[in-house]
Amino acid sequence: MIVSASARIDAPPDRVYGIIADYRNGHPQILPKQFSKLCVDAGGYGAGTVIRFSVVAMGRKTDFRAVVSEPQPGRVLVERNDPPNASVTTFTVDPGPTGRESDVTISTELPDRAGLLGAIERFVTKRVLSGMYKDELALLAAVATASATDRRGPPVIR
């Protein structure tokens, strides 16, 4: 199963990608309320970063550990979660029509269950994750556009 959401952000791709790839300062500011306890175990920017975090969705808390890679540095960043939560989330940042804005997609590939339980799980998961990703993209837009005019760095969003 794949769940994704996209948005055009009024900030240059290098700025937007830099926020996503910065797991110590930028990325924590764009996480929706369902995410908590983002810890950097190794690295901190882009490829080679190892993170841990928790997600509360549908009343259930799940802990994750992920390794970050950059198959296309500056454009594609991938978080690969360890089993048993073996999902893969990809952030893709492309230039918009003028190059001064960014087309951003967050996409997660999750293991699928068969049968009726799997169908229900897919339906609910798609709705929940899509909403979370829309929130994350809105936070990313707020951070990227605010800090594009404030060169002291991205604002802290609580």
N, C-alpha and C positions, 0 to 999 in steps of 0.2 A: 504494500500500500504506500502511496506517495501523497503527501499533503504539502501544499505550497501556497504562498501568498506573495504578491508583488506590489511595488509602488514606485512612482517616480518621485525622487527627492531633489529639491532645489539646492543642490550642493555638488561640487565637482567629485568625480569618482574617487580620486586619490584621498580626498578628505573623508568620504563615506567609508571607503574600505579601511582606512586607518583607524577609524572608530571601532569597526567590527573586529579587526585583528588585534586591537589593544585590550587584552584580557585583564590588565591591572587597573586601567583608568577608563577607557572608552566603553568597552563592552558591558561592564556592570551597569552603566547608566541607561542602557537601552533594553534591559531585561524587564518584561512584564511582571506584575505583582505575584504571579504564580511561581516565579523562580526565586530561589533564595540560596544563601550560603555559597556563593561562587568563590571558590578557592583556587589559586594557581599553585600547582605542585611543582611545575618546572616551566622554564621559559617565561612567557608572558606576552610575547608579541608574535603572532603568526605561527608558522610551521615549527613543530617540536614542542609547542605549549601543551601541557597536560593540566586539565582542569577537573574539579569536582563541583557538583551543584545539586540542589534538590528542586523538585517540581511538585507542587500540590495541584492536582487536577481531579475533579469529580470526588472531592473529599479524601483522596488518597495521596500520600506523600511517597515519592519515588526518588531514590538517590542515584546519581549518574556519575560516571568517570569517563572522560573523553580525551582523545589525543587529536590535536589539530594538525592538519596538513594544508599545503597550498599547491594544488595541482597546477594552478595558473596564478602565480604571485601577483597581487595587485588587482586581480579580477575574481578568482574563485578560492574560497576558504572552506574547508571541510572539517566538521567535528565528528569523529567516529567513536561511538560509545562502546564501552566494554560490555560483554555479556553479563547478565542475562538481558540487559536492555540494549541489544545490539542494533540500535538505530543509527542512521547516518544523516546528519544535517549539513546542507550545503548552502552557503551564502554566495550569491553571484552578483557582482556589481559591474554594470555596463554603462558606457557613456550614453546620455540622452541625446536628442537631436542636435543640440547646440554644443554639447561637450561640457557645458556649465552645470548640467544636472545629471543625475544618476538614475538608472533603472535598476532596482534592487529586487532580487527574488530570494526568499528563504524557502527551502524545500527539504522535507524530511522523508526518508525511506524507512519504513517500519516493517518488521516481520508480520506476516499475515496468518491468521487462524482460519481454518476451513469451517464450513457449516453455519448454522444459525447464529451461534455465539460469535463467530468471526464476523458475520454480516453486521450484527448489532455493534460489536466493538469498532468496526470500520466506520460506521455511521457516526457514532458518538465521538470517536477520536478525531475524525475529520472536522467536525464542528468545533470541538474544543481547541485543537491545534490551530485551525484557521483563524479563530478569534485571537488567540495568543500572538500569532505572527502578525496580524493586523496591528495589534497594540505595539508590538516590538518595532514594526516599521514606522509607526507614528512617533514613537520615542526616538528612534534613529533620526527621523526627519527633524525633530525638535532640537536634538543635540547638534546635528550637522549644520543646520541653518543658524542656530544661535552662535555656535563657536566659529562659523565662517565670518561673522562680523566682530567677534570678540577674540582677538589673537592670544589672549591669556590662557586659552584652553577651553575645553567643553564645560558647560555648566553642570552642576550636580542636580539631577532630577530625582525627586523623592516621591 
